[in-house]
Structures are given as structure tokens and as C-alpha cells.
Amino acid sequence: MTEHELFYSYNKDVYRTCLYMLKNIQDAEDVCHDVFVTVFRQDWRNVTHLKAWIMRIAMNHCLNVIRKNKVKNDKQDHLQKQHEHEALTRDSVDGMVMAKLSFAELEQQLRQLPDKLRSVVTLRYIGDLSVAEISEILNIRQGTVRSRLHKALKLMRKKLEYYEKVNMKGRTVLNTVESKVKNHMKHSDHIDYPDFDKMFNSIQKDELRVADQLKERSQRGKTKVAIVLGVSVAVMATPVYAAFQYDWSDVVSHKSGIESALQAGYGQSIEQSVTAHGVTLTVHNAFVDDNRTVLLYTIKPGMETDGAEIRYDQMVLKDSEGTPIEGHYYQQWNEEQGVYQGYFETDWVMSENQSDLQFAITGVRYLQDIQEDITLDPKDNNTQKFNIQKDGIEAVEVQSFQHTEDQIMIRSNVTFTDTALKEQTWARITAYDPNGNMFKETESPVYGTEGATGAYSSTQIFNEQQFKERADHFTFTYTHEKERTDGTWNVDLSLSRQQMETGSVKKEMDIPLQSLDGEAKISSLVVTPTQIRLTIDHQEDYYRLPYRTYQLEVGGRVLEGYVSLEGTLNPNQTELRFEQFDSSLIDVSSVANKPVTLIAKDRVDEHAGDQTSIRLTNISTQPQTVTREYAGFLINWTYYLKDGNLYVGSSSPESTFGGINQTYFLDQGEKQYLTPLYFNDLDNKHTEVFQDFKGEDIDLYVSNYTTKKPDGDLRIPLNSNK
């Protein structure tokens, strides 16, 4: 079979699948196109069950689009021009009743099915797939497939309840709806198909990867825009089909490059498992390029967890010599499959065509949240202490502070009898209303910071009225190891660069960043289909780039970036990483001289303080506020005593002031720093504490502060060395 024959054998089934799943003509055409691009990139001639394999790819593409464009799918909620379909058998009571179920009504009901139900119906009645095949494609149990089919047909029947009273020769309306749905979806008289000849020609161009491959697609206003850079060498991408055993979209949602690679079929399928002590570790896929290595794995626990968190004594990748390779992991509970899905990511990359590695976990720890009732008085501003004396925790002290006019800050300090638990405990205060509903924080909480006395400290911000007036029950909540399974689970991996080669571009650069203090320059650029990394060299150790937002503009398209804090940090280098935000990959094989520009926004500069002192007088338990000018800015200083400690807050009404980072006082000429408690870069509020303060007055000095330049954007072309 040729590519042409394959395309015209399955194009209508794929297009109808896309149309029913996406409910949008343009999306259906685009996804149908990309499905066959993915198919032709694979070794499809050696696939045993070709139709099921193609439908698997089509369904995964559709589900990815649905997850990415939930709002967009609702925006254009129509299929095709609707016609009344009267081709019904009328020589039976059954046919007479179902004749009343018009094409438009049936089409409307199909469109309104939930995504999970519509996917099963589509695969069953368009793909002609068995329950077992659908089970494998969607990675759900066969019983779940049957129940979803039944539920879908039942939902459609409910909208025609007045037909249920008709007895059609012993058959139920549910059976007849199934027959009607099958006939409706299988016969395509009502479908206006796209120009398949034109689509096939476009797919062929995509396969050949000619330089102008994006011209037609960009005119369609959708999708895969290649990232093209002013360099002279690129490696042709040769992807290998990656098995879609699970839905990974939620797990890798903040690793959009890997999500795009999954959808496009890149990566090496591993599918190797090891089971010991009732726990199964499976490595499903591997992605290796010149920026990183990512493994997708699942853990099937050896006991019921109800989705509670599990951790490990160690998760590590080892090279052929047994040397650990540093990395990090993230995972989520998949309730339907009863497994934890996760990824392990490392900056390690292959230097040879073949590498033998070992992925291992040691010690599975099953965690649970423990709640201890505490008699917290929300209206008491004094420190309240509660003895826990349980699970290695000694006590918790709770303090409340006025945060804003209508918000309250709750600060909890935990002391331990077993200090090893500090890094394992997620301790916080929870508040409930009389109905048992938990109040949520109004800002993202901060857990596990080092307190003034070495305690574990957490900061939570609540609505003051809710916390003080409506809450009637409080608990001290912490994470504790419930059980554990000791052992080691090793999966041997043989990663092949030839199998996973997805193309890369490396370029050494020497572009000075003259607008920054000190000497700094862009030294290198690495482009792969899943990520772009830009390295900045600087003389100052651990230099902090003075921007909060980074973007890379490539031919008018913008990629969002961030400063990487992962892996082993080089004190004289800063790395910026950029990933795709949609379903397309960075196409490094289409290298051309298109403009590439680094954009840095939201500049925040840090300054050393001077010898100007801020004198605080008549210090007492009564909060006082004084306003002083500092470095040309008006700063409000609020201070008071609480439990023998001096609390000092600073803020400014001026939007270009970033905030006070830290203050100190002089004790016999030696600087004594206050301990930071809270800092918000958005509203420049900062709070510090001086433990066991004695006296009525103090002179404070600013150690450092920041200023903002919201319009101080930096634009650096990367196409030249000027």
C-alpha cells in the first residue's frame, strides 16, 4: 500500500472522527491533516492493526485539542449545513418511530455528549473498533467502555422520553437509538468533506519538509509555525511513534514542549516494568534532545491510597557506571487507572548514539494528612501556642497580623522533636465554617520557610471577616508518613539517539548586554523541537538578571520563557528556557534567516542602601506609622511590639518602588539584621521582626531595596554578533 492509498482508505473516517470530536470544521480539517503527517512519519507499513492504530492517533490529537481549546470549541459550536435525513426503513413500527428522530435532532444530541462519552461513541461507530480496541486506545477498562456507551445512548434517549412509551416488537428505544446512531455516523451523505487532494499535497510537503512548508498553513491562521534561526546547520527530524498508553496532558501541562512532542509522536517507546513488594514501576516513554532528558513513568502502589500523596526516599537516573544523574520529578494521581503518573526530568543529554542507563526508585512512602483540633481564638492578636507532642512535632505557635484593610495574615511556627521531619511536613492552619466547609487562602500560601528561631514557618493570607467572624473550627494540619514499602525498583533502559533524534541547532554567541550593570553577554543558543535555551555569562557570582518576564520573538511569534533554577547552577551563568505554549513543535529543520529577538520586560533593579537612618520612636504595642523619604521615594513605616518582639512593616504608594528587602541596626558598630517575615513583589509590602526587643527607640538602616521600570523593555536581536 502506498501513502496515497492509505490516505484515501482512511481519510473520511479520520475526518469524521475529528469533526464529531471537535465540533468545528476548521479544527477538524487541521487535525485530520496533522494525523496523517504523524502517520507518515512512522513505520506504518509494519503496523499490524493499521486502522486501530490510525484511530488511536486521531483520537489523541482530538483530545489534546479539546483540552487546549475548551473555550474555543464552545465558541464555534456548529458542524455542517444540516439537512433532514429521511432514509429510514418504514416497513416496521420501529422504523416509523425512529423516522421522527430527525437528522438535526440526532446531530444535536451527538454534539452535546460529554467528551469522554463522545470519544467512545466515535471510535465505536465511525472506527468500527471493538470494545477491546477502544479500551486499549483510551486506556480505560473494557467495562468502562461498555458503561460509557450505554450512558451515551441513555442520555440521548432521555431527550426523547415520549418515545419510550412505544413498544417496538419487544425492542427498547435504547437499542434502536444505538442502531440509528451507528447508521448516522457511518454514512457520510450529510458530511461536506474538505478538498482531500489539496490536503494530501500539503501533507506530502510537510513530510518532505521543504523550506516554504509553513506558507499555506499560516494563511489558514492555525498551528505549526516553525521556529527558524539565523544559523547554518540543522539535523532532520526522524520521530518514532510513542505509545499513547495514558493521558499525560495534565502531568506535563507546564512542560508544553514535551506535551507537543507526545502529540506529534516523538520519543522512544520504552514500556518496561518491574514489580516488587506489590509495587509496579513502569517507564513508558523517553525524550532526549540536546537540552534535556525526560522519562514518563507510572507507579502502581501496593496498597489503597485514595489518591493521597506518595514520595520516595530516592528517585534517580544512573549512567552505565552507576553514577547518579541529578534530576527532579512531578506526578499526579490517576484515579481511573489507579496509578501515579509522573515525569522525571534532567539536564543530562546523550553524548553517544547509544546509552545504557538505569532508572530507579528506593523506598515508597505513603503519606496522609493529619488534622489536630486546636482551640484557636481568631480574634486574639497575641501568640497562641498549642502542644502537639505527636509524630515528631512538639508544638505550633500561631500569630495573626493585619495584612490589608480586609485581609489577615496567619503565621504558624512549628517546632519538632524530630528535626528530620522539617523537610517532609506540609504544616498549615485550616479554618472551617459551621457546615464544615474549609476557607481558602486569598493569596498563595508559603510553607516551610525557616523561622526566626529556626522553626518551620508558614504564612497564609485569609479574608479577615471570614476568618474572624464565620470560622468556628480550626485544625493544625500536617503531612505524615502513614506507611512505607522498603525496597528498590530498577528499570534498565537502552536509549538510542538514532531512535529519538529530533533535530537540534547549537550556536555559540558573543552578544554583550550593555544595559546591565557589570559585564554580561549571551554566550550560546540551543534549539530543539521541545525547547530553546539561551545562556548568559556574567562575571558577578549568582548575578540576578533585573527582569521578571522573558520572551523570544521568532518571525513575529512569541515564546514565553523563564529563568531556570533547575539542576546544578553555575554561579557565573544564567539560563533562560523557552517552551511552546500550543500543540506545535519547534521545527528546527526549517532553518532560514528570520528575525529572532530576545525580549526582557518588567525591569526590577536592586540597590544597596545608604547611611540614611529611619528612626522609630515611642515603640509600644500600639501600631504606629511614620512616613519618611528614602532615595527619592515616600516610604510608610509601621511598627509595634507583640509578645516582646518588634515588628516593622514598610510599603510605598509609589508604583515604581519595588520594596525594602531587608533592614538592620547597629550594635557597637556591628550590623544586626532583622528577620524577614513577608514580602510581596507586587505591592512592595515587606514585614520584618526583631526578636526580644528591649527599648523604646531604634535607628534602622536599609540593607537593600528595589525599584521598578515597567517600561524599561530590553530587545536584543540574536541574528548577528553586533
N, C-alpha and C positions, 0 to 999 in steps of 0.2 A: 504493500500500500504506500502510495506517495503522500507527501504533505497535503497536496491538493485534494486527493481522495479522502484523506482523514478529515480535513476541514469540512468538505461538503457532505460527509457522512454524519457529522455530529453538530454542525453549526446551528441548526434550528433548535435542537434540544438544548444546547448551551444557552442560546439567546433567550428561549422561552423561560428557562430556569432563572436567568438573570432578570428578566422582565417581571416575573411573578415575585421574586425575592426583593427587588429594589423598587418596584412600582414607579419607575422613572425611565423614559425611553432613552435619554442621552446616557444615563448611568449604565443601563443595560447594554447599550452598544459599546461603550468604553470598556466595561468589564469583560464582555464577550471577546473583544479584541485582545485584551491582556491575558485572558485564559489561554488562548491559542498561542500567544507569544511564549507563555510559560511552558505549554505542552511541547512546542517545537524545540525548546532549549534542552529538553530532557531526552533520554534514550528511550523514546516512546515505542520504538519497534520491538523492544524486549519486554514490554509490559504485558502481563498475561491477561488481565481483565481490563481491557482498554477503556470501555465505556464507563465502568465504575470509577476508574482512575481519573478520567477526564471530569466526571461529575463531581468527584471529590475536590479537584482543583477549582472548579467553577463555584461550588458551594462555599469554599473557604474564602475565595475572592469576594463573594457577595456578603458573607458575614462580616468580613473586615470593613467593607464599605459601609454597611449598616451601622457598625459600632462607631465608625469615624464620623459619619454624617447623619446622625439620628435626626437632627433638626432639618437638614436639607431634604431628607426623604419625605418628611411631612409637608414640606413647602410645595412640592410639585406632585401631588397625590392623584395622578391620573395615569391610565395606561394607554390605551389606544382609542380611536373613534369607535364607539360602541354601537353594535348592531343587534337587533333581535334575532336570535338563533332558533329556528323552528324545526330543525332536522331531528325530530323525535319520533320514536315509534309510537303510533297512536292506536294500535290494534289490541291494547290491553288497558285495564284500569290503571295499572302502574304508569304506562306511558301517558295516559290522559292527565293524571295528576301532575306528573313531573313536567308536562308541557307548560304548566303555569309558572314553573320556575324559569324565568326568562334569563337570557344571556347576561343582561345588565345586572340582575339581582345576584346571580351566581358569581359574576366577576367582582361585584362589590363585597360579597362575603369573603371571597378568597383574599382580597386585598386587606380586609380588616382582621385577618387572623394574626395573632402574635408571631413574632419572628421564629420562635422555636417550633411552633406548630406548622407554620407555612413552609419551613425548610424540610420537614419530614414529608408533608404532602407533596411538595415539588419533586423531591427525589423519588418518591413512590410512583407518582402518576405521570411525570414527564420522563424521568430517568429510567422507569421500569425496573427499579432496583428492588432487590429482596430486602426483607427486614434485616437479615444478617448483614447485607452490604451497607444499608443505611446506618446500622449500629456501628460498623467499623468507620465509616466516613465521619459521622458526628461524634464518635467516641462516647456513645451512650449505650446503656444496656438494651438488649432486644425487647425486653418487657417495656422499657421506656418508649421505644419506637412505637410499639403497638398501642400503648396508652395515649401517646400524643396523637396518633392517627385517629383513634376513637374520639378523643376530646375535640379534635378539629372538626370532625364530621358532626359531632353532637352540638357544637357551638353553632354550626351552620343550620342545623335542624331547628334549633331553638328560635331562630328568626323566622321560621315558617311553621310556628306551632299549630296554626289552624289546619295544616295538612295531616297532623298526627292522628286526627280522628278517623282518617280514611284507612280502611283495611284493604291492602292491595294484595289479595291472593296469598295471605299468610306472610308477606314480606313487610318489614318495617320501613318507615321512611328513611331511617338511618342507612340501611342497606342501599336504598335507591339513590340517596344523596351521594353515596360513595360511587355508585355506577355513573351518575351524572357528572360528578367532579372528574372522574377518570376520563370519560369521553370528552369533556370540555377541554381538559388540559392537554390531552393527547392530540386532538385535532386542531390544526392551526389555521382554519379558514378565516378566523377573526383577527389574526395577527398580521400587522403590516411590518414585514421584515425589512431590515436595512439593506443597503447595497452590499451584498456579500462579496461580490467581485472586487469592489473597491477596498473592502475590509481585508480580504486576503492579500491584495497587493501591498497594503500598508503593513500587514503582519510580516510579509516577506522582507520588506525594507527594515523592519525592526530586527528581524533575525540576522540580516546581513550587517546591521549597524553602520550604515552609511553616514556621512558627516551631516547630511541635512535631514536626519530621521525625525527631528522634532518639529519640522516646519508645519506639517499638516496637523499634528496633534495640538500644537499651541494655538492654531487657528480654531480648533474645536473648543478651546477655552478650558481644557481639563488636562490634568495629570502630568505624566512623567517628563519633567523638564530636566535635562541633563545638566550637571554641574561641569562647566568647561573652564579650563585654566590655561594660562599662558605658559605652558611647558611643552616639551617636545617629545616625551616618551610616555606610552601607556601600554598596559597589558590587557589583552582581550579577555572579557569575562566569559567563563565557561561554568555556569552553575550546575549543581547536581540536585536532583529533586529531593527535598527534605520531607520526611514523613509527617503528615499533619495528624498526629495521634491525639493532640489535645488543643484546646483553645488557649493560646498563650497571650492573647491581646491585652488582658488586664495585667498580667505579670510583667510584660515588657512595655507597658504603655508609656513609661518615661524613658524607654530606650527605643525611640521610634525608628532608628536605623535598623535594629535587629528585627523589629516588627515588620518593617518593609522587606527585609531580606527573607523572612518567613513567607510572606505573601508572594514574593517573586520566585520562590523555590530555590533560593540559595542555601548553602550549608551542607554539611555532611551528616547523613543519617547514621546514628550510632546504634540505638535500640539495644543496649546491653544492660543486663540487670544482675544484681547479686542479692540474695536473701539470706539473712542470718538472724536468729533470735526473734523471728516473726516480723522483722522489718525488711522491706524491699527498697533498694536504691536502684533507680533506672536513669541512665543517661540517654536522652533521646536524640539530641542534635548538637552539633558543634559548628561554631562560626569562627574562622580565623582569617584575619587580614593583617595588613601592616600597621594597624592601630591597636588591636586587642584580640583576645580570645574569649569567647562566650560559650558556655555549656548550658543547655536546657535540661533540667532533671526533674524527677518526681521522687517523693518519699511516700511509701505506703506504710503507715505506722503499725506497730504491733499490738495496739490496743485502741479502744474507743477514745477519741479526743474531743468530739463535738466541735471541732474546728479551733480548739484552743491552741495557743502558740506552742511550737516546739523549737528548741535550739539544740546546738551540738557543741560538744567540747572542742571539736575542731572540724573544719571543712577546708580541704586543701587539695591543690593540684601539684603533682610531683613529676619531675622530669625523669629521664631514664636512669639517672644516677641516684634517684631518691631525694634530690634536693627540693625542698618546698618552694612552690611558686606563689607569691603573695597575691591575694585577691579578696573579693567580697561577694556576698550572696544576698539575695532577696527572694522571698517566697510568699505564697498565698495558699489558703485552704480551698480546695475544690470539693465542695460538698457532694456534688453529684457523682464524682468518681471516687471519693473517699481517699484522696491523696493530697499531698502538699506539692504544688508546682512552683518551681523556682529557677533562677538563673545564677550561675557563678561567672563572674567577670574578672579578668586580669589583664594587665597591660602587656603581659608576656606574648610574644609573637614567634612563629616558627622561623628559624634561620636556615632550615634544610627542607627538602621536599617531603621527607617522612620523619615523624616524631612519635616515639613510643612514650606514653605518659600514663599516669595513674591518678584517678580522681577518687578521693577517699573522704569519708566522714568517720568521726570517732565519738562515741557516747551520745545517744539520743536522749534529750531531756524534755520531759513533758511538763509544761507549766500550767498554772492555774492562777486566777485572780482570787485573793483572799480579802474579805471585807470585815473589818473590825469596827463595830459601832463605837462612836465617840460622842461624848456629851458636849459638843462644841456649841458655844453661845455666839451666834453670828453678830450680835450687837456689842460684844465685848472687844474693845480695841487692844486690850492687854494680851501678852503672850499666854497662850493656853497650852499646857503640857499634858500629854496622855501617855501613860506607861503601857507598852505593848508586851514586852517580855515574851516574845514568841517568834519562832522561825528566824532566829539570829538578829531580830530587831529589838532594840532596847526601848526606845521612846520616840515620839514625834512631838515637835513643838509647832504650833500654828500661830501665825501673826497675820493681821489684816491691816491694809493700808488703803487710804483713799487714792485711787488711781486717776480717775477723771471725775467730772461732776456726777456721772451716773454709773460709774464702774468701781469695783472694789478689787484689790489685788490680794490674793491669799498666798502667803509664803509658808511652806512647811519645811522643817528641818528634821531629818531623820538621823538618829544615832544607832549604831549597830553593836551588838556583842560579837558578831562575826563580820569583820570588815571585808571579807572576800565577797560578800553579797552586794556590796555597793554597785558593782557594775552589772548586776543581774536583776536588780529590783527596780520596777517602774512604780514608784510610790507617788500617790496623789490623794487629794481630798475629793470626795464625791458628795454632792448635795441632792436631796430628793424632795419633791413636793408631797403633800398628803396622799396623793394617788400612786406614789411610787415611781413617778417619772423623774429621771435624772436631768439636772440642769447642765447645759453645755456651756463651755467657756466662750466668751465673746472674742477672744484672741487665741492664737495658737499657744498652747502652754509650753513651758520649758521644764524639762525633767532632768534630774541627775547632775546638776551643777555642784561644784564644790562650795560649801557654805563658809561663812566667816570663821567658824570653829572647826572646819574640816568635816562637817556633817554633809549628808546628802540633802540637797535643797531643790525644791520645785516651786515654780511660780505659775499661778493660774489667775486669769482675769475673768470675773463674773459680773453680770448685771447686778448692781447693788440692791435694787429693790427686790429682785427675785431671791437673792441670797439671804438678805436680812429679814424680809417680810413673809416670803412664801415657803421657804425651805423649813421643814420641820424634822428632818432626819439626816444625819451626817455619818459618813464612814471614812475610815482610813483604809485605802485600798492599795494593795501591793501585789506584785507578781512573785510567785513562789514555785519552786520545783516540786511537783506532785509525785512524779515517779520518773524513773530513768531506765534505759536499756543500755547496758555496757556492751561494748564490742567495737569492732572496726569493719567497715564496709568498703571494699576496694573494687573499683571498676577499671580494668586495663583498657586503654584507648590507643588506637593507632591512627593518628591524624595524618592525612595526606594533603600536601599543598596542591598537588595536581587535581585532586578531587574537589577542593574547596576554592581554588583560585578564582577570585572575583575581580582582580584588577586593582592596581594601585598606581599612584603618582607620588613621587617624592621629589622635593625641590629644596635645595639649600638656598637661603636668602641672607641678605645683609641690608635690612631696611631700618635706619635709625628712627627712633620715636623721640623726636626732638622736643615735643611739647611736654615731656615728662621730666621731673626733677631727677638728676643723675643720668648715667649712661644706660640706655636700654635700646634693644634692637630686636626686630623679628628675624629669627635665625633659620627657621625651617617650616616647611608645609608638607603634610602627608594627607593624601586624599584617597579614600577607599569608598566603595559603594554605600557603606553604612555610616561613615563618619568622616569629618575633616578635623585635623588637629593642627594648631598653629602654636609654635614655640617661641617664647620671648625670653631672651637672655638679659640679665641685669647684673651690675656689679654689686649692688647692695644685697646682703643676705635677706631672704624672705621679704623682698620688696613687694608691697601691696599695690597693685595697679589701681589708679584712682577713678575707676569707673564701675558702675553697677550693672550695666547692660551691654552685651556684646552681640554683634550681628555680623554675618558675612553676606555681602550682596554679590550675586553672580548673575550677570546678564539681566539685571532687574529683579531677580528672585532673591528673597531674603531668608537666610537660615538663622535661627536663634542659637546662641552659644552661652557658655558659662565657663568660669574658672575652675579647673579640675583640682580637687583636693584628694584624689584617689591615688593609691599606690605609694611608692617611696618618693618623697618630694625632694627635688634638687633645690637647695637654698638659693641658687643663682639662676633658676629658670621658673617661668610661669607658663602653664599650658592652657590654651583655650580650646574647647571642644565644641563642635557644631554638628547637630544631627538634623535629619529631615523631620518635618512636622506632619507630613502626609504619607500616603501609601507608596510614594515613588522612591526609587533608589537614586543615589548619586552615580551618574553614568560616566565613569572615568575613561571609557574607551572613546568617547566623542570629544577629543581634545581640540580646542580651537582658541583663537585669540579673542575671547570675550572678556569684558572688563570684570575684574574681581576686586572687591573693596572691603577692607575691614572697617567696621563702624563701631565706635565706642560711645556710649551715651551715659547720661546721669552721672556727671563727674562729682566726686566727693574727695576733697583734699584734706589730708591730716596735717596739723600744725603743732609744733611744740609750744607749750605755754611760756609766758614770760614771768617776770618777777612781780607782777601786779597781784596784790593780795585782796581777798574778799573777806572782810571782817564780819563775823556773825556774833551778835551781842545778845545779852539777856536770855541765854538759852534756857528753855524750860519745856515742860510737857505740852505747853500751848503752841501749836504751829504758828510760825511767823514767816512772812515773805518780804524780802527786800529785792530791789531792782538795781542792778549795777551795770555800767557799761564795761564791756570787755572786748578788746580787739575790734572795736567799732560796732559791736552788737549789744543790744539790750538783753541781759540775762536775768531771769527771775530765779532767786534762790529761796527755797522753802526748807525750814529746818525745825526740828523738835526732838525732845527726849522721849524715849519709850523703853521701859524696862532697863533703864540705866544706859541705853545706847543712844548715840546721836545719829539721827537720820537726816541726810541732806539731799534735797532734790533740786535739779536745775532744768530749766526749759527756756525757750525764747519764742516770742511771737513772730520773729523774722524768718521767713521761709528759706533764706539762703544760709541760715545757720544750721549746721549738721548736728551739733550736740557736744557736751562736755564728756570726754571719755573717762577721765579719772582725775581726782584731786589728791592733794597731800598737805600735811602741815609739817613744820619744822620742830624737832625735839633736840635741843642742844646742837643745832646745825645739821642734824640728820633728817632726811626725808622719811616721813611715816605716811604710807598710803592708806586711804580709805578703801574699804572693800565694796566693789560694785555689786548692786543687787538687781538692778533693772536698767535696760537701755533699749530704746525703740528708735531705730534709724529714721523712721517715717515722720514721727512727730517731735524729734530731738529731745525727748524726755529722758532723764537719767537720774537714778537714785543710788546713793551710797550709804554705808553705815560705818560709824566709828564705835567699836566695841568698848564698853565700860568707860564712857567719857566722864571725866571729872573737870568741873569748872563751869563758868558761865559765858565765857567768850573764847573765840578761836579765830585765827587767821588761816584761811585756806588758800592754796595756790593751785592753778590749773596745770596738770602734767601735760595734757594734750587735748586738742579739740578738733572738730572737723567743720568744713564749710562746703556748701553745695553750689554747683554751677549747672543748673538744669539745661541750659542752652549751650553748654561747652562741649558739643559733639566733636569727636575726632574721626576723620575719614582718611584712610591710608590705602592708596592703590597698591595692589600686590603683583601687578603685571610687569613691573620694572624694578630695577635696583637703584633708582634715583632716590 
